[in-house]
């Protein structure tokens, strides 16, 4: 597929605002590996090849295993994810598909078991950010495979 618009050049101030949100999420203190799993899962749901490529590379740099990446779409059926990761993945799915899911009190209560209040906000902002990135990439078709893994830090 051909790139439609280079949104970074077409709207640099909006792109900078997105990068600022992304930087704030990275500074939040949430584990890098957890954030990459969240980004991967939301990107799977949204069908964003560009973001799946990027975040699978970033997840590997963060130490993620191939097995966990391969089974991420079926995380409920495995024991490979911690209770904290499972709560984050369930929240990711619900927030990503908010028009089809109720963000139930039960789901939220499970999140509270594993995350402090600020972490819940930070996690939700991370989910919002990746959903925004997915929509930009799907709409404007940047070159899939062109992103390099980002170093941790």
C-alpha positions in Angstrom: 0.0 0.0 0.0 1.1 3.5 -0.7 1.4 6.2 2.0 -1.5 8.6 1.7 -0.2 11.5 3.8 2.9 12.0 5.9 0.9 13.3 8.9 4.1 14.2 10.7 4.8 16.9 8.1 1.3 17.8 7.3 0.3 18.6 10.9 3.6 19.0 12.9 2.0 20.6 15.9 -0.7 17.9 16.3 2.1 15.3 15.8 4.1 16.9 18.6 1.1 16.8 20.9 0.8 13.1 20.2 4.5 12.6 20.9 4.1 14.6 24.2 1.3 12.3 25.3 3.5 9.3 24.4 6.4 10.7 26.3 4.2 11.3 29.4 3.0 7.7 29.3 6.6 6.5 29.1 7.5 8.6 32.1 4.6 7.3 34.1 6.5 4.5 35.8 4.4 1.7 34.2 6.6 -1.1 33.2 7.9 -0.8 29.6 7.1 -4.4 28.8 3.5 -4.0 30.1 3.1 -0.9 27.9 4.3 -2.8 24.9 1.8 -5.6 25.5 -1.0 -3.1 25.8 0.1 -1.4 22.6 0.3 -4.8 20.8 -3.1 -5.9 22.0 -4.9 -2.7 21.0 -3.1 -2.8 17.6 -4.2 -6.4 17.1 -7.8 -5.4 17.8 -7.6 -2.4 15.5 -5.8 -4.3 12.8 -2.9 -1.8 12.6 0.0 -3.5 10.8 2.3 -0.5 11.2 1.9 -0.4 14.9 2.1 -4.2 15.3 5.4 -4.2 13.5 6.7 -1.3 15.5 5.6 -2.6 18.9 6.6 -6.2 18.3 10.2 -4.9 17.8 10.0 -2.6 20.8 8.6 -5.5 22.9 11.5 -7.7 22.0 14.0 -5.0 23.0 12.1 -4.8 26.3 12.8 -8.5 26.8 9.5 -9.9 25.7 9.5 -13.5 24.5 8.3 -14.7 21.1 5.9 -17.2 22.8 4.1 -14.4 24.7 3.9 -12.2 21.6 2.5 -15.0 19.5 -0.1 -15.9 22.0 -1.1 -12.3 23.0 -4.4 -12.4 21.1 -5.4 -15.5 23.1 -4.0 -14.3 26.4 -7.0 -15.5 28.4 -6.3 -19.1 27.3 -2.7 -19.2 28.7 -0.9 -18.9 31.9 1.9 -16.9 30.4 0.7 -13.5 31.7 0.8 -12.2 35.2 -2.4 -11.2 37.0 -1.4 -7.6 36.6 -0.8 -8.0 32.9 -4.1 -9.9 32.6 -6.0 -7.0 34.3 -4.3 -4.5 32.0 -5.1 -6.5 28.9 -8.7 -6.9 29.8 -8.9 -3.1 30.4 -7.1 -2.5 27.1 -9.7 -4.6 25.2 -12.6 -2.9 27.0 -11.4 0.7 26.4 -10.3 -0.1 22.8 -13.7 -1.5 22.0 -15.7 1.0 24.3 -18.6 1.2 21.9 -19.1 -2.6 22.2 -18.2 -3.1 25.8 -19.4 -1.9 29.1 -16.5 -0.8 31.3 -18.1 -2.7 34.2 -17.5 -2.2 37.9 -16.3 -5.8 38.1 -13.6 -5.1 35.4 -12.6 -1.9 37.2 -12.5 -3.6 40.6 -10.1 -6.2 39.1 -7.9 -3.4 37.8 -7.9 -1.7 41.2 -6.4 -4.9 42.7 -3.3 -4.6 40.6 -3.0 -0.9 39.9 -2.9 2.3 42.0 -5.2 5.2 41.0 -2.5 7.1 39.1 -1.4 3.9 37.4 -5.0 3.3 36.2 -5.1 6.8 34.7 -1.6 6.3 33.1 -2.7 2.9 31.7 -5.9 4.4 30.3 -3.9 7.2 28.7 -1.5 4.7 27.2 -4.5 2.8 25.7 -6.0 6.1 24.4 -2.6 7.0 22.8 -2.2 3.7 21.0 -5.7 3.8 19.7 -5.0 7.3 18.3 -1.7 6.1 16.7 -3.6 3.1 15.2 -6.2 5.4 13.6 -3.5 7.7 12.2 -1.5 4.7 10.8 -4.6 3.0 9.3 -5.9 6.2 7.8 -2.7 7.4 6.3 -0.7 4.2 5.6 2.9 4.8 6.6 5.3 2.2 5.3 4.9 -0.9 7.3 8.3 -2.2 8.4 10.0 1.1 8.3 10.2 1.7 12.0 13.2 0.7 14.0 13.0 -0.6 17.6 13.4 2.1 20.1 15.9 1.7 22.9 14.6 1.4 26.4 14.9 4.5 28.5 
